[in-house]
Amino acid sequence: MENNQYLREEIIRMSGVNPTKCMKCGKCSGTCPAYDEMEYHPHQFVSMVDNGEIEPLLNSTSIYKCLSCFACIERCPRGVEPAKVVEAVRLIAIRRQGANRMTANDIPAMVDEDTPQQLLVSAFRKYTK
Amino acid sequence: MKVSYFPGCTLKNKAKDLDAYAYRSAEALGITLEEIENWQCCGGVFTTANNEVATKLSSVRALKEANDKAQPLVTVCSACHNVIKQTNHAMQNDKAFADKVNRYMAADGGYAGEAEVYHYLEMLRDLVGFETVKKKVVNSLKGKKIAAYYGCLLLRPNSVMRMDDPENPSIMEDFIRALGADAVIYARRNECCGGYISVESPDAAKKNSNAIIENAKAAGAQMIITACPLCKYNLVKSGADIPVVYFTELLAEALGVKEDTNGK
């Protein structure tokens, strides 16, 4: 596995997270409401970033599955804040040109008469740049 | 008393009731919600990365306007509240971030996180007082068993939100009791409904939402209240067979101001 030191440091800088504090208890993944949707889970994000294994994360749809519910941040016994790591990896992915996961053309197929604006702005915030 | 008010995108569209009931109930309690001029959408989700600046400017502008008027900033939607409060916290605690923001906003003058942000529930608890709310109730909801659904955004991260105990909250239950109803306590009241995953994976949202509804019903709930339009949408779309209503609707009903009498 490629060890990407530059991206590791960039993620640490953007997120403010120190992944070496993680004691690998798995509580973040245990409490994650999107666990079943993810290929890589919150504890794996922390440990893979710490090991410089960033590319598999950048190429996984797992980066779009975090719900920003902050459960892992609240419940981590070491204050590692895994969601901030997921967020940093996601941003590095979608800041690349042409990497948007969603466009305005996708909206009509997603909405029904009750769809709150909040749903669309939140999805756009997470899926596009 | 007058406060600044950030309604947000959904309260002016799909959740107009949430907005109107909030406004009329506040008036009945002696508080005028003064809408922020030309407010812009908060973006729905706070981006935790410290090098995301432009996406947070709408929140800073709203905060700054409230602060310039020496008024607290009140929010109703859970998402707006979370984004604005986390942005304010970053302005207070991350000097490098605040410096970048203030360079963007040079023409508007500087801001350093001075404004006070209250969710409407906090306004009821801390500025009005639940005892006062109780005295103003004209239609008691006595006998109703109501479950508070907090979801994620009101309470977390607690190091910033500071609304209540994030794992054993009571503010919404105290609100329910002030209106004369019984508060139903259940385990999943602060777990996520699935949020925006419903655009890509409606089944995943349904699974999370169903677990919340079933848990509330098993504890005896006849109704669920929420502050969040997306929570309401996900809970209703997952097939809730008990009513899911905005907390402000319940308040307006209890205060006797549910019917529109003044054209607002």
Interface residues (C-beta under 8 A of the other chain):
Chain A: R13 M14 S15 G16 P33 A34 D36 E37 Y64 K65 L67 S68 C69 F70 A71 I73 E74 E81 A83 K84 E87 A88 L91 M102 M110 D114 T115 P116 Q117 Q118 L119 L120 V121 S122 A123 F124 R125 K126
Chain B: G8 C9 T10 N13 K14 A15 C41 G43 G44 V45 F46 T47 T48 A49 N50 N51 E52 T55 C77 A79 G151 C152 L153 L155 R156 P157 N158 P166 E167 E191 C192 G194 G195 Y196 I197 S198 V199 E200 S201 A204 K207 N208 C228 P229 L230 K232 Y233 V236 K237
